[in-house]
Amino acid sequence: MKRTLILLTMLLTGCASTADIDTSMVEPDCAHSCFANYSECLGKFTLFPLMEQHQCTDAMKLCVQACPARGSVAASPVPSPSQRLASLDDLYKRGLITKDEYDAKRAEILKGL
């Protein structure tokens, strides 16, 4: 009986393991964040720890799946002032920013020249 209980405990605990979550193919910072969230999730007191562990593990799997692939996060080129002004004009013409916002941002861009 005792042996069966130990085997059952090991089996149930193994189902909620993070060992099968491969973080080698995702950005390290994102994977680190997922592990931190997982640790925080497990640190909460609960009346049903095994169920909570499964939920935390499932959340971690989803987190890692949402991470960008390793090396895919590249520094985006900084747009030139003329590109920034063109984008700003477009936002204003489409009614997405007010005249005051347009004027303030335009002045900021021009000040940076």
N, C-alpha and C positions, 0 to 999 in steps of 0.2 A: 504494500500500500504506500509506504513512504517513498519507495523508488518511483512509483507511478506519479505521485504528487510532484516529485523533483523533476521528472521528465516532462510533465505537463507544464510546470512553471517555466522550464527552459524553452519549451516550444512556444509558449505564449509570449515570452519576453523576446525571443528571437524574431517574432513576426513584426515587432515594432522597432527593430534595429535600424540604425542609420548606416550600417556597414554596406548596404547595397546601393547607397546614394553616391554616385561618382561625381566628385567636384573637380576632377582634374581637367575637364574640358571647358570650364566656365571661368570667368574673371575672378581672380583670387579675392578681391575686395568684396564682391557680391557674395561669394561662398562664405567668407568670414562673417558677413552680416547675417546670413542664413543660420550659421552655427550659433551666433550670439542670440538670435531670436529663439532658436531651439532650446538653448540652455535656460533662457528666461522663462520659456513656456514650461519646461520641466520643473523649474523651481517653485512653481505655484503649488500651494497646498490643495489637495483634492481628496475626496472620499473614495474615488475610483481611479487609483493611480495607473492601472494598466490601460484603461480606456483613455485617460489623459495622455499617456505616452504614445498611444496610437495616433491620437489627434495631433500631437506635437510633431510626430514623425511625418504624418501626411502633409502638414503645413510646411515642413522643411523640404519635402520632395517638391512641392509646388513652388516654393521659393527658389530652389536650385534650378528648376525647369525654366523659370522666368529670367534667370541670369543670362546676360549676354555671353556669347562664346569667348573663350580666352583669345586675346589679341584682336577682337573685333571692335573694341572701344578705341577709336583713334581720335586724336585731337582734331577737332574740326577747324578748318582754316578760318582765321579772323576776317570778317568781311571788311572791305575798304569803306572809307567814309561815304563815298558816292553810292555804294551798294546799300549802306545803312540808311542813307537819306531816301533812296528809291523805295526801300521797304517801308520806311516811315510814311512816305507819301501815299503808298498803296494802302496802308492801314487807315490813314485818315480818310482817303477817298471812299473806302468801303464802310466808313462809319464805325470802325472798331475802336477808335480813340477820339477823344474830344479835341477841340482846337487848342485848349490850354495844354493838354498832354503833348500834342503835336509840337507846339511852340517850345515847350520846355525841353523835350527830347532833341529837337532840331538844334537848339542853342547848345545843348550838351555835346552833340556830335561836332558841331562847328568849333566849339571851344577846344576840343581835342586835336584840332589840326595844327 
